[in-house]
Each structure stands twice: as structure tokens, then as C-alpha cells.
Amino acid sequence: MPRYDYRCRACGATFEISRPMREAADPAACPQGHDDTVKLLSTVAVTGRGGSAPAPSAGGGCCGGGGCC
Ligand SMILES: [Zn+2]
């Protein structure tokens, strides 16, 4: 399930929610309960290079497609 990043305009917090793609545009309340949030462009879902390379979402950053290994 894709993850989406949101930012709360009330408190400035950023948070992620995993939800079905068809619900991506739905409102998402921040962890503090504010409803005034905006969806950020995901850096996880689309790599743009290679097409089939998995996007590492956690880890040390090495071997994450930078060609360091
Ligand atoms: Zn908030």
C-alpha cells in the first residue's frame, strides 16, 4: 500500500499515512488531530530512474541506488 506524506498547516507537523491510492486525496488529520493538512509529493512511490528499482524508505542510504557499492 503506498504511503503518502502530509503536512499539518495548524502545527507544522509532517506525517505519513499508508492508505489505498483511491483515498490519497482524502483529508488526513494530523497526529495532533488537526484537519488542516496538505498532501506532500511523495519521494517514495516514484523513483523516476530505472523504472524497476525499489525505493529504499529506510536504511543507511548506501546501496540505495547511488552506485556507491
Ligand atoms: Zn497538527
N, CA, C, O and the ligand as a Tripos MOL2 file, in Angstrom:
@<TRIPOS>MOLECULE
protein
  277   275    70     0     0
PROTEIN
NO_CHARGES

@<TRIPOS>ATOM
      1 N           0.8530   -1.1980    0.0000 N.3       1 MET1
      2 CA          0.0000    0.0000    0.0000 C.3       1 MET1
      3 C           0.8860    1.2440    0.0000 C.2       1 MET1
      4 O           1.8090    1.3410    0.8090 O.2       1 MET1
      5 N           0.6240    2.1760   -0.8750 N.am      2 PRO2
      6 CA          1.5010    3.3510   -0.9490 C.3       2 PRO2
      7 C           1.3750    4.2270    0.2870 C.2       2 PRO2
      8 O           0.3450    4.2690    0.9600 O.2       2 PRO2
      9 N           2.4600    4.9130    0.5490 N.am      3 ARG3
     10 CA          2.4560    5.8290    1.6920 C.3       3 ARG3
     11 C           2.4400    7.2520    1.1620 C.2       3 ARG3
     12 O           3.0270    7.5600    0.1240 O.2       3 ARG3
     13 N           1.7730    8.0850    1.8820 N.am      4 TYR4
     14 CA          1.6710    9.4780    1.4870 C.3       4 TYR4
     15 C           2.1260   10.3580    2.6390 C.2       4 TYR4
     16 O           1.8450   10.0940    3.8080 O.2       4 TYR4
     17 N           2.8310   11.4010    2.2700 N.am      5 ASP5
     18 CA          3.3050   12.3510    3.2700 C.3       5 ASP5
     19 C           2.3480   13.5420    3.3270 C.2       5 ASP5
     20 O           1.8760   14.0400    2.3050 O.2       5 ASP5
     21 N           2.0910   13.9650    4.5160 N.am      6 TYR6
     22 CA          1.2240   15.1190    4.7170 C.3       6 TYR6
     23 C           1.9140   16.1000    5.6520 C.2       6 TYR6
     24 O           2.7750   15.7310    6.4510 O.2       6 TYR6
     25 N           1.5160   17.3410    5.5320 N.am      7 ARG7
     26 CA          1.9940   18.3470    6.4670 C.3       7 ARG7
     27 C           0.7870   19.0680    7.0400 C.2       7 ARG7
     28 O          -0.1540   19.4260    6.3300 O.2       7 ARG7
     29 N           0.8490   19.2680    8.3460 N.am      8 CYS8
     30 CA         -0.2340   19.9540    9.0340 C.3       8 CYS8
     31 C           0.0400   21.4540    9.0090 C.2       8 CYS8
     32 O           1.1060   21.9120    9.4190 O.2       8 CYS8
     33 N          -0.9320   22.1990    8.5260 N.am      9 ARG9
     34 CA         -0.7560   23.6430    8.4890 C.3       9 ARG9
     35 C          -1.0990   24.2910    9.8250 C.2       9 ARG9
     36 O          -0.8150   25.4700   10.0400 O.2       9 ARG9
     37 N          -1.6970   23.5360   10.7020 N.am     10 ALA10
     38 CA         -2.0270   24.0760   12.0180 C.3      10 ALA10
     39 C          -0.8200   24.0460   12.9570 C.2      10 ALA10
     40 O          -0.5410   25.0280   13.6440 O.2      10 ALA10
     41 N          -0.1110   22.9250   12.9840 N.am     11 CYS11
     42 CA          1.0120   22.7910   13.9120 C.3      11 CYS11
     43 C           2.3410   22.5700   13.2010 C.2      11 CYS11
     44 O           3.3870   22.5610   13.8490 O.2      11 CYS11
     45 N           2.3220   22.3920   11.8880 N.am     12 GLY12
     46 CA          3.5630   22.2460   11.1320 C.3      12 GLY12
     47 C           4.1370   20.8460   11.1290 C.2      12 GLY12
     48 O           5.2050   20.6210   10.5610 O.2      12 GLY12
     49 N           3.4590   19.9100   11.7440 N.am     13 ALA13
     50 CA          3.9710   18.5450   11.7950 C.3      13 ALA13
     51 C           3.8630   17.8850   10.4240 C.2      13 ALA13
     52 O           2.9300   18.1430    9.6630 O.2      13 ALA13
     53 N           4.8370   17.0290   10.1270 N.am     14 THR14
     54 CA          4.7260   16.2040    8.9300 C.3      14 THR14
     55 C           4.5450   14.7640    9.3740 C.2      14 THR14
     56 O           5.1030   14.3310   10.3820 O.2      14 THR14
     57 N           3.7680   14.0440    8.6160 N.am     15 PHE15
     58 CA          3.4700   12.6660    8.9950 C.3      15 PHE15
     59 C           3.1420   11.8870    7.7340 C.2      15 PHE15
     60 O           2.8550   12.4680    6.6870 O.2      15 PHE15
     61 N           3.1860   10.5720    7.8430 N.am     16 GLU16
     62 CA          2.8930    9.7040    6.7240 C.3      16 GLU16
     63 C           1.7210    8.8200    7.0590 C.2      16 GLU16
     64 O           1.5060    8.4310    8.2070 O.2      16 GLU16
     65 N           0.9740    8.5160    6.0280 N.am     17 ILE17
     66 CA         -0.1550    7.6120    6.1820 C.3      17 ILE17
     67 C          -0.1080    6.6090    5.0420 C.2      17 ILE17
     68 O           0.1020    6.9780    3.8860 O.2      17 ILE17
     69 N          -0.3030    5.3550    5.3680 N.am     18 SER18
     70 CA         -0.4550    4.3280    4.3370 C.3      18 SER18
     71 C          -1.9380    4.1490    4.0800 C.2      18 SER18
     72 O          -2.7180    3.8720    4.9910 O.2      18 SER18
     73 N          -2.3000    4.3100    2.8460 N.am     19 ARG19
     74 CA         -3.7150    4.2080    2.5100 C.3      19 ARG19
     75 C          -3.8340    3.8270    1.0470 C.2      19 ARG19
     76 O          -2.9080    4.0240    0.2600 O.2      19 ARG19
     77 N          -4.9850    3.2790    0.6950 N.am     20 PRO20
     78 CA         -5.1820    2.9200   -0.7150 C.3      20 PRO20
     79 C          -5.0620    4.1380   -1.6180 C.2      20 PRO20
     80 O          -5.3830    5.2590   -1.2220 O.2      20 PRO20
     81 N          -4.5920    3.8980   -2.8410 N.am     21 MET21
     82 CA         -4.3720    5.0080   -3.7580 C.3      21 MET21
     83 C          -5.6480    5.8000   -4.0080 C.2      21 MET21
     84 O          -5.5990    7.0140   -4.2060 O.2      21 MET21
     85 N          -6.7770    5.1240   -3.9980 N.am     22 ARG22
     86 CA         -8.0240    5.8290   -4.2890 C.3      22 ARG22
     87 C          -8.4160    6.7790   -3.1630 C.2      22 ARG22
     88 O          -9.2950    7.6240   -3.3320 O.2      22 ARG22
     89 N          -7.7550    6.6350   -2.0110 N.am     23 GLU23
     90 CA         -8.0550    7.5200   -0.8910 C.3      23 GLU23
     91 C          -6.9670    8.5660   -0.6910 C.2      23 GLU23
     92 O          -6.9500    9.2800    0.3120 O.2      23 GLU23
     93 N          -6.0640    8.6460   -1.6550 N.am     24 ALA24
     94 CA         -4.9110    9.5330   -1.4990 C.3      24 ALA24
     95 C          -5.3150   10.9830   -1.3380 C.2      24 ALA24
     96 O          -4.6470   11.7390   -0.6320 O.2      24 ALA24
     97 N          -6.3840   11.3750   -1.9740 N.am     25 ALA25
     98 CA         -6.7930   12.7740   -1.9400 C.3      25 ALA25
     99 C          -7.7320   13.0750   -0.7750 C.2      25 ALA25
    100 O          -8.1480   14.2170   -0.5790 O.2      25 ALA25
    101 N          -8.0540   12.0590   -0.0200 N.am     26 ASP26
    102 CA         -8.9620   12.2880    1.1010 C.3      26 ASP26
    103 C          -8.2710   13.0840    2.1960 C.2      26 ASP26
    104 O          -7.0480   13.0300    2.3220 O.2      26 ASP26
    105 N          -9.0260   13.8110    2.9760 N.am     27 PRO27
    106 CA         -8.4240   14.5600    4.0800 C.3      27 PRO27
    107 C          -7.7640   13.6170    5.0850 C.2      27 PRO27
    108 O          -8.2510   12.5180    5.3490 O.2      27 PRO27
    109 N          -6.6530   14.0750    5.6320 N.am     28 ALA28
    110 CA         -5.9580   13.2750    6.6320 C.3      28 ALA28
    111 C          -5.6950   14.1570    7.8400 C.2      28 ALA28
    112 O          -5.0810   15.2170    7.7190 O.2      28 ALA28
    113 N          -6.1480   13.7290    8.9810 N.am     29 ALA29
    114 CA         -5.9050   14.5000   10.1900 C.3      29 ALA29
    115 C          -4.4930   14.2400   10.6860 C.2      29 ALA29
    116 O          -3.9950   13.1180   10.5980 O.2      29 ALA29
    117 N          -3.8540   15.2700   11.2030 N.am     30 CYS30
    118 CA         -2.5110   15.0940   11.7310 C.3      30 CYS30
    119 C          -2.5600   14.3520   13.0650 C.2      30 CYS30
    120 O          -3.6290   14.2050   13.6570 O.2      30 CYS30
    121 N          -1.3860   13.8780   13.5460 N.am     31 PRO31
    122 CA         -1.3720   13.1360   14.8170 C.3      31 PRO31
    123 C          -1.9270   13.9230   15.9940 C.2      31 PRO31
    124 O          -2.3850   13.3470   16.9810 O.2      31 PRO31
    125 N          -1.8830   15.2350   15.8790 N.am     32 GLN32
    126 CA         -2.4530   16.0660   16.9450 C.3      32 GLN32
    127 C          -3.9440   16.3290   16.7390 C.2      32 GLN32
    128 O          -4.5860   16.9960   17.5510 O.2      32 GLN32
    129 N          -4.4790   15.8010   15.6510 N.am     33 GLY33
    130 CA         -5.9150   15.9040   15.4570 C.3      33 GLY33
    131 C          -6.3730   17.0720   14.6130 C.2      33 GLY33
    132 O          -7.5740   17.2970   14.4670 O.2      33 GLY33
    133 N          -5.4290   17.8230   14.0490 N.am     34 HIS34
    134 CA         -5.8350   18.9390   13.2000 C.3      34 HIS34
    135 C          -6.2710   18.4200   11.8210 C.2      34 HIS34
    136 O          -5.7310   17.4420   11.3030 O.2      34 HIS34
    137 N          -7.2270   19.0840   11.2700 N.am     35 ASP35
    138 CA         -7.7110   18.6760    9.9570 C.3      35 ASP35
    139 C          -7.1130   19.4940    8.8200 C.2      35 ASP35
    140 O          -7.3140   19.1680    7.6500 O.2      35 ASP35
    141 N          -6.3950   20.5310    9.1460 N.am     36 ASP36
    142 CA         -5.9030   21.4320    8.1100 C.3      36 ASP36
    143 C          -4.5530   20.9390    7.6030 C.2      36 ASP36
    144 O          -3.5050   21.4740    7.9670 O.2      36 ASP36
    145 N          -4.5940   19.9190    6.7640 N.am     37 THR37
    146 CA         -3.3610   19.2940    6.2970 C.3      37 THR37
    147 C          -3.2830   19.3470    4.7770 C.2      37 THR37
    148 O          -4.2950   19.4510    4.0840 O.2      37 THR37
    149 N          -2.0610   19.2740    4.2830 N.am     38 VAL38
    150 CA         -1.8500   19.2370    2.8420 C.3      38 VAL38
    151 C          -1.0010   18.0110    2.5050 C.2      38 VAL38
    152 O          -0.1220   17.6180    3.2720 O.2      38 VAL38
    153 N          -1.2760   17.4220    1.3560 N.am     39 LYS39
    154 CA         -0.5030   16.2580    0.9360 C.3      39 LYS39
    155 C           0.7700   16.7420    0.2490 C.2      39 LYS39
    156 O           0.7450   17.6480   -0.5840 O.2      39 LYS39
    157 N           1.8720   16.1160    0.6180 N.am     40 LEU40
    158 CA          3.1480   16.4490    0.0010 C.3      40 LEU40
    159 C           3.4370   15.4710   -1.1240 C.2      40 LEU40
    160 O           2.8930   14.3670   -1.1650 O.2      40 LEU40
    161 N           4.2890   15.8880   -2.0240 N.am     41 LEU41
    162 CA          4.6930   14.9690   -3.0770 C.3      41 LEU41
    163 C           5.5130   13.8450   -2.4700 C.2      41 LEU41
    164 O           6.4350   14.0840   -1.6900 O.2      41 LEU41
    165 N           5.1740   12.6450   -2.8270 N.am     42 SER42
    166 CA          5.8740   11.5040   -2.2640 C.3      42 SER42
    167 C           7.2510   11.3570   -2.8850 C.2      42 SER42
    168 O           7.4210   11.5240   -4.0920 O.2      42 SER42
    169 N           8.2220   11.0460   -2.0580 N.am     43 THR43
    170 CA          9.5480   10.7330   -2.5710 C.3      43 THR43
    171 C           9.7650    9.2310   -2.6050 C.2      43 THR43
    172 O          10.8420    8.7640   -2.9760 O.2      43 THR43
    173 N           8.7660    8.4850   -2.2270 N.am     44 VAL44
    174 CA          8.9080    7.0410   -2.1110 C.3      44 VAL44
    175 C           8.3090    6.3110   -3.3030 C.2      44 VAL44
    176 O           8.8830    5.3460   -3.8090 O.2      44 VAL44
    177 N           7.1600    6.7780   -3.7410 N.am     45 ALA45
    178 CA          6.4010    5.9970   -4.7110 C.3      45 ALA45
    179 C           7.0480    5.9740   -6.0850 C.2      45 ALA45
    180 O           6.9520    4.9740   -6.7970 O.2      45 ALA45
    181 N           7.7020    7.0540   -6.4660 N.am     46 VAL46
    182 CA          8.2250    7.1380   -7.8230 C.3      46 VAL46
    183 C           9.7250    7.4100   -7.7660 C.2      46 VAL46
    184 O          10.1660    8.3750   -7.1410 O.2      46 VAL46
    185 N          10.4880    6.5680   -8.4110 N.am     47 THR47
    186 CA         11.9240    6.7740   -8.4240 C.3      47 THR47
    187 C          12.3520    7.5710   -9.6440 C.2      47 THR47
    188 O          13.2790    8.3770   -9.5680 O.2      47 THR47
    189 N          11.6940    7.3560  -10.7480 N.am     48 GLY48
    190 CA         11.9890    8.1090  -11.9550 C.3      48 GLY48
    191 C          13.2020    7.6050  -12.7060 C.2      48 GLY48
    192 O          13.4040    7.9810  -13.8610 O.2      48 GLY48
    193 N          14.0090    6.7710  -12.0890 N.am     49 ARG49
    194 CA         15.1820    6.2390  -12.7660 C.3      49 ARG49
    195 C          15.1220    4.7180  -12.7590 C.2      49 ARG49
    196 O          14.8240    4.1110  -11.7310 O.2      49 ARG49
    197 N          15.4000    4.1140  -13.8800 N.am     50 GLY50
    198 CA         15.4630    2.6680  -13.9320 C.3      50 GLY50
    199 C          14.1020    2.0120  -14.0430 C.2      50 GLY50
    200 O          13.9540    0.9820  -14.7000 O.2      50 GLY50
    201 N          13.1430    2.5880  -13.4220 N.am     51 GLY51
    202 CA         11.7870    2.0880  -13.5370 C.3      51 GLY51
    203 C          11.4710    0.9210  -12.6350 C.2      51 GLY51
    204 O          10.3470    0.8200  -12.1430 O.2      51 GLY51
    205 N          12.4240    0.0340  -12.3980 N.am     52 SER52
    206 CA         12.1120   -1.1490  -11.6200 C.3      52 SER52
    207 C          12.8720   -1.1850  -10.2980 C.2      52 SER52
    208 O          12.7120   -2.1240   -9.5180 O.2      52 SER52
    209 N          13.6840   -0.1870  -10.0420 N.am     53 ALA53
    210 CA         14.4560   -0.1990   -8.8090 C.3      53 ALA53
    211 C          13.5550    0.0850   -7.6140 C.2      53 ALA53
    212 O          12.7890    1.0480   -7.6260 O.2      53 ALA53
    213 N          13.6420   -0.7370   -6.6000 N.am     54 PRO54
    214 CA         12.8500   -0.4690   -5.4080 C.3      54 PRO54
    215 C          13.3590    0.7760   -4.6970 C.2      54 PRO54
    216 O          14.5610    1.0400   -4.6820 O.2      54 PRO54
    217 N          12.4640    1.5250   -4.1210 N.am     55 ALA55
    218 CA         12.8520    2.7440   -3.4370 C.3      55 ALA55
    219 C          13.0660    2.4430   -1.9620 C.2      55 ALA55
    220 O          12.1160    2.1150   -1.2500 O.2      55 ALA55
    221 N          14.2900    2.5500   -1.5060 N.am     56 PRO56
    222 CA         14.5190    2.3000   -0.0770 C.3      56 PRO56
    223 C          13.9080    3.4030    0.7610 C.2      56 PRO56
    224 O          14.1540    4.5850    0.5210 O.2      56 PRO56
    225 N          13.1240    3.0240    1.7270 N.am     57 SER57
    226 CA         12.4720    4.0290    2.5550 C.3      57 SER57
    227 C          13.1590    4.1450    3.9040 C.2      57 SER57
    228 O          12.8830    5.0700    4.6690 O.2      57 SER57
    229 N          14.0530    3.2110    4.1970 N.am     58 ALA58
    230 CA         14.7660    3.2620    5.4660 C.3      58 ALA58
    231 C          16.1400    2.6480    5.2690 C.2      58 ALA58
    232 O          16.3430    1.8450    4.3570 O.2      58 ALA58
    233 N          17.0550    3.0130    6.0980 N.am     59 GLY59
    234 CA         18.3710    2.4220    5.9870 C.3      59 GLY59
    235 C          19.4540    3.4780    5.9690 C.2      59 GLY59
    236 O          19.2000    4.6590    6.2080 O.2      59 GLY59
    237 N          20.6460    3.0440    5.6880 N.am     60 GLY60
    238 CA         21.7720    3.9520    5.8060 C.3      60 GLY60
    239 C          21.9740    4.8500    4.6200 C.2      60 GLY60
    240 O          22.7880    5.7710    4.6910 O.2      60 GLY60
    241 N          21.2760    4.6280    3.5370 N.am     61 GLY61
    242 CA         21.4540    5.4600    2.3720 C.3      61 GLY61
    243 C          22.4480    4.8940    1.3900 C.2      61 GLY61
    244 O          22.3440    5.1630    0.1930 O.2      61 GLY61
    245 N          23.4200    4.1100    1.8590 N.am     62 CYS62
    246 CA         24.3410    3.4550    0.9440 C.3      62 CYS62
    247 C          23.6260    2.3110    0.2720 C.2      62 CYS62
    248 O          22.7110    1.7200    0.8450 O.2      62 CYS62
    249 N          24.0400    1.9930   -0.9500 N.am     63 CYS63
    250 CA         23.4010    0.9620   -1.7420 C.3      63 CYS63
    251 C          21.9300    1.2780   -2.0200 C.2      63 CYS63
    252 O          21.1430    0.3770   -2.3110 O.2      63 CYS63
    253 N          21.5790    2.5020   -1.9330 N.am     64 GLY64
    254 CA         20.2010    2.8850   -2.1930 C.3      64 GLY64
    255 C          20.0130    3.4080   -3.5880 C.2      64 GLY64
    256 O          19.0780    4.1680   -3.8410 O.2      64 GLY64
    257 N          20.8620    3.0260   -4.4880 N.am     65 GLY65
    258 CA         20.7320    3.4660   -5.8620 C.3      65 GLY65
    259 C          21.7690    4.4940   -6.2400 C.2      65 GLY65
    260 O          21.7990    4.9580   -7.3790 O.2      65 GLY65
    261 N          22.6200    4.8560   -5.3000 N.am     66 GLY66
    262 CA         23.6220    5.8750   -5.5980 C.3      66 GLY66
    263 C          24.8500    5.3270   -6.2730 C.2      66 GLY66
    264 O          25.7150    6.0890   -6.7050 O.2      66 GLY66
    265 N          24.9420    4.0190   -6.3700 N.am     67 GLY67
    266 CA         26.0650    3.4150   -7.0500 C.3      67 GLY67
    267 C          27.3390    3.3770   -6.2130 C.2      67 GLY67
    268 O          28.4350    3.2490   -6.7600 O.2      67 GLY67
    269 N          27.2070    3.4860   -4.9090 N.am     68 CYS68
    270 CA         28.3770    3.5280   -4.0550 C.3      68 CYS68
    271 C          28.9500    2.1470   -3.7820 C.2      68 CYS68
    272 O          30.0750    2.0390   -3.2930 O.2      68 CYS68
    273 N          28.2020    1.0820   -4.0850 N.am     69 CYS69
    274 CA         28.6770   -0.2720   -3.8190 C.3      69 CYS69
    275 C          28.9350   -1.0090   -5.1240 C.2      69 CYS69
    276 O          29.3420   -2.1700   -5.1070 O.2      69 CYS69
    277 ZN         -1.4480   19.4370   13.5030 Zn       70 ZN70
@<TRIPOS>BOND
     1     1     2 1
     2     2     3 1
     3     3     4 2
     4     3     5 am
     5     5     6 1
     6     6     7 1
     7     7     8 2
     8     7     9 am
     9     9    10 1
    10    10    11 1
    11    11    12 2
    12    11    13 am
    13    13    14 1
    14    14    15 1
    15    15    16 2
    16    15    17 am
    17    17    18 1
    18    18    19 1
    19    19    20 2
    20    19    21 am
    21    21    22 1
    22    22    23 1
    23    23    24 2
    24    23    25 am
    25    25    26 1
    26    26    27 1
    27    27    28 2
    28    27    29 am
    29    29    30 1
    30    30    31 1
    31    31    32 2
    32    31    33 am
    33    33    34 1
    34    34    35 1
    35    35    36 2
    36    35    37 am
    37    37    38 1
    38    38    39 1
    39    39    40 2
    40    39    41 am
    41    41    42 1
    42    42    43 1
    43    43    44 2
    44    43    45 am
    45    45    46 1
    46    46    47 1
    47    47    48 2
    48    47    49 am
    49    49    50 1
    50    50    51 1
    51    51    52 2
    52    51    53 am
    53    53    54 1
    54    54    55 1
    55    55    56 2
    56    55    57 am
    57    57    58 1
    58    58    59 1
    59    59    60 2
    60    59    61 am
    61    61    62 1
    62    62    63 1
    63    63    64 2
    64    63    65 am
    65    65    66 1
    66    66    67 1
    67    67    68 2
    68    67    69 am
    69    69    70 1
    70    70    71 1
    71    71    72 2
    72    71    73 am
    73    73    74 1
    74    74    75 1
    75    75    76 2
    76    75    77 am
    77    77    78 1
    78    78    79 1
    79    79    80 2
    80    79    81 am
    81    81    82 1
    82    82    83 1
    83    83    84 2
    84    83    85 am
    85    85    86 1
    86    86    87 1
    87    87    88 2
    88    87    89 am
    89    89    90 1
    90    90    91 1
    91    91    92 2
    92    91    93 am
    93    93    94 1
    94    94    95 1
    95    95    96 2
    96    95    97 am
    97    97    98 1
    98    98    99 1
    99    99   100 2
   100    99   101 am
   101   101   102 1
   102   102   103 1
   103   103   104 2
   104   103   105 am
   105   105   106 1
   106   106   107 1
   107   107   108 2
   108   107   109 am
   109   109   110 1
   110   110   111 1
   111   111   112 2
   112   111   113 am
   113   113   114 1
   114   114   115 1
   115   115   116 2
   116   115   117 am
   117   117   118 1
   118   118   119 1
   119   119   120 2
   120   119   121 am
   121   121   122 1
   122   122   123 1
   123   123   124 2
   124   123   125 am
   125   125   126 1
   126   126   127 1
   127   127   128 2
   128   127   129 am
   129   129   130 1
   130   130   131 1
   131   131   132 2
   132   131   133 am
   133   133   134 1
   134   134   135 1
   135   135   136 2
   136   135   137 am
   137   137   138 1
   138   138   139 1
   139   139   140 2
   140   139   141 am
   141   141   142 1
   142   142   143 1
   143   143   144 2
   144   143   145 am
   145   145   146 1
   146   146   147 1
   147   147   148 2
   148   147   149 am
   149   149   150 1
   150   150   151 1
   151   151   152 2
   152   151   153 am
   153   153   154 1
   154   154   155 1
   155   155   156 2
   156   155   157 am
   157   157   158 1
   158   158   159 1
   159   159   160 2
   160   159   161 am
   161   161   162 1
   162   162   163 1
   163   163   164 2
   164   163   165 am
   165   165   166 1
   166   166   167 1
   167   167   168 2
   168   167   169 am
   169   169   170 1
   170   170   171 1
   171   171   172 2
   172   171   173 am
   173   173   174 1
   174   174   175 1
   175   175   176 2
   176   175   177 am
   177   177   178 1
   178   178   179 1
   179   179   180 2
   180   179   181 am
   181   181   182 1
   182   182   183 1
   183   183   184 2
   184   183   185 am
   185   185   186 1
   186   186   187 1
   187   187   188 2
   188   187   189 am
   189   189   190 1
   190   190   191 1
   191   191   192 2
   192   191   193 am
   193   193   194 1
   194   194   195 1
   195   195   196 2
   196   195   197 am
   197   197   198 1
   198   198   199 1
   199   199   200 2
   200   199   201 am
   201   201   202 1
   202   202   203 1
   203   203   204 2
   204   203   205 am
   205   205   206 1
   206   206   207 1
   207   207   208 2
   208   207   209 am
   209   209   210 1
   210   210   211 1
   211   211   212 2
   212   211   213 am
   213   213   214 1
   214   214   215 1
   215   215   216 2
   216   215   217 am
   217   217   218 1
   218   218   219 1
   219   219   220 2
   220   219   221 am
   221   221   222 1
   222   222   223 1
   223   223   224 2
   224   223   225 am
   225   225   226 1
   226   226   227 1
   227   227   228 2
   228   227   229 am
   229   229   230 1
   230   230   231 1
   231   231   232 2
   232   231   233 am
   233   233   234 1
   234   234   235 1
   235   235   236 2
   236   235   237 am
   237   237   238 1
   238   238   239 1
   239   239   240 2
   240   239   241 am
   241   241   242 1
   242   242   243 1
   243   243   244 2
   244   243   245 am
   245   245   246 1
   246   246   247 1
   247   247   248 2
   248   247   249 am
   249   249   250 1
   250   250   251 1
   251   251   252 2
   252   251   253 am
   253   253   254 1
   254   254   255 1
   255   255   256 2
   256   255   257 am
   257   257   258 1
   258   258   259 1
   259   259   260 2
   260   259   261 am
   261   261   262 1
   262   262   263 1
   263   263   264 2
   264   263   265 am
   265   265   266 1
   266   266   267 1
   267   267   268 2
   268   267   269 am
   269   269   270 1
   270   270   271 1
   271   271   272 2
   272   271   273 am
   273   273   274 1
   274   274   275 1
   275   275   276 2
@<TRIPOS>SUBSTRUCTURE
     1 MET1         2 RESIDUE 1 A MET
     2 PRO2         6 RESIDUE 1 A PRO
     3 ARG3        10 RESIDUE 1 A ARG
     4 TYR4        14 RESIDUE 1 A TYR
     5 ASP5        18 RESIDUE 1 A ASP
     6 TYR6        22 RESIDUE 1 A TYR
     7 ARG7        26 RESIDUE 1 A ARG
     8 CYS8        30 RESIDUE 1 A CYS
     9 ARG9        34 RESIDUE 1 A ARG
    10 ALA10       38 RESIDUE 1 A ALA
    11 CYS11       42 RESIDUE 1 A CYS
    12 GLY12       46 RESIDUE 1 A GLY
    13 ALA13       50 RESIDUE 1 A ALA
    14 THR14       54 RESIDUE 1 A THR
    15 PHE15       58 RESIDUE 1 A PHE
    16 GLU16       62 RESIDUE 1 A GLU
    17 ILE17       66 RESIDUE 1 A ILE
    18 SER18       70 RESIDUE 1 A SER
    19 ARG19       74 RESIDUE 1 A ARG
    20 PRO20       78 RESIDUE 1 A PRO
    21 MET21       82 RESIDUE 1 A MET
    22 ARG22       86 RESIDUE 1 A ARG
    23 GLU23       90 RESIDUE 1 A GLU
    24 ALA24       94 RESIDUE 1 A ALA
    25 ALA25       98 RESIDUE 1 A ALA
    26 ASP26      102 RESIDUE 1 A ASP
    27 PRO27      106 RESIDUE 1 A PRO
    28 ALA28      110 RESIDUE 1 A ALA
    29 ALA29      114 RESIDUE 1 A ALA
    30 CYS30      118 RESIDUE 1 A CYS
    31 PRO31      122 RESIDUE 1 A PRO
    32 GLN32      126 RESIDUE 1 A GLN
    33 GLY33      130 RESIDUE 1 A GLY
    34 HIS34      134 RESIDUE 1 A HIS
    35 ASP35      138 RESIDUE 1 A ASP
    36 ASP36      142 RESIDUE 1 A ASP
    37 THR37      146 RESIDUE 1 A THR
    38 VAL38      150 RESIDUE 1 A VAL
    39 LYS39      154 RESIDUE 1 A LYS
    40 LEU40      158 RESIDUE 1 A LEU
    41 LEU41      162 RESIDUE 1 A LEU
    42 SER42      166 RESIDUE 1 A SER
    43 THR43      170 RESIDUE 1 A THR
    44 VAL44      174 RESIDUE 1 A VAL
    45 ALA45      178 RESIDUE 1 A ALA
    46 VAL46      182 RESIDUE 1 A VAL
    47 THR47      186 RESIDUE 1 A THR
    48 GLY48      190 RESIDUE 1 A GLY
    49 ARG49      194 RESIDUE 1 A ARG
    50 GLY50      198 RESIDUE 1 A GLY
    51 GLY51      202 RESIDUE 1 A GLY
    52 SER52      206 RESIDUE 1 A SER
    53 ALA53      210 RESIDUE 1 A ALA
    54 PRO54      214 RESIDUE 1 A PRO
    55 ALA55      218 RESIDUE 1 A ALA
    56 PRO56      222 RESIDUE 1 A PRO
    57 SER57      226 RESIDUE 1 A SER
    58 ALA58      230 RESIDUE 1 A ALA
    59 GLY59      234 RESIDUE 1 A GLY
    60 GLY60      238 RESIDUE 1 A GLY
    61 GLY61      242 RESIDUE 1 A GLY
    62 CYS62      246 RESIDUE 1 A CYS
    63 CYS63      250 RESIDUE 1 A CYS
    64 GLY64      254 RESIDUE 1 A GLY
    65 GLY65      258 RESIDUE 1 A GLY
    66 GLY66      262 RESIDUE 1 A GLY
    67 GLY67      266 RESIDUE 1 A GLY
    68 CYS68      270 RESIDUE 1 A CYS
    69 CYS69      274 RESIDUE 1 A CYS
    70 ZN70       277 GROUP 0 **** ****
